[in-house]
């Protein structure tokens, strides 16, 4: 593999500019910091890019002694030093045709079967409203718009009835996926899960340390993503509950009554986790 400084030199000699990202994209991994020593500019820098490339390609490599005439022909090793660019570029180098014609033809190696690239797929598309009660309990609403005043008041009343009284009222933040349109997608479910995990990891600086997940509402897109099983969310590794949305609870007395047994469990969990903290 060509070393990075050498690759940059070849690109510079060919008149190509190497670009490096100055800003991080949302949820992107940080770029590794590298410091390469570049050669000091000399008189060759005033040459045109094409002339510098040919000068680089024509520079001799390490000469090897010729084998005796009677000795069997030894297998040739690839040249080292700057001259190896000629072997890498092949017929792109001026004059390579003549040298190729003079060399004895070798039997063509069978082409290895190259795996077919998977066709891009459509990403999962969903919107969430996410809040974290005192940095401990995640409250997720599968919807695009933030809850209105009536729904916000209903949520506070439900939490208060369950004995879950956070010091600060929940402040919802929107999370949309995909965050950037037009990017190729190979694994929609896995990529969406990593995006949600990265979103929550970024909120840890604000004190978010989720211990439990509450989902008000049901969206078919979220079912395979969260994969709630027996009160547990494998994606986030948290105890989880999912029930009716706030709009349904606001208009159904039966849905409110069905929620009462669950509220008792919330009270014990909130007080028990608070005493352990």
Secondary structure, DSSP 8 states (H G I E B T S, - for coil): ---HHHHHHHHHHTT------SS--TT---------------GGGGS-HHHHHHHHHHS---------SSS---------GGGHHHHHHGGGSTTHHHHHHHS----------------------EEEEEEEETTTEEEEE-SSS---HHHHHHHHHHHHHTT---SS----EEEEESSSTT---S-HHHHHHHHHHHHHHHGGGGT----EEEEES--HHHHHHH-B-SSEETTTTEEEEEE--HHHHHH-HHHHHHHHHHHHHHHHHHHHHHHH-
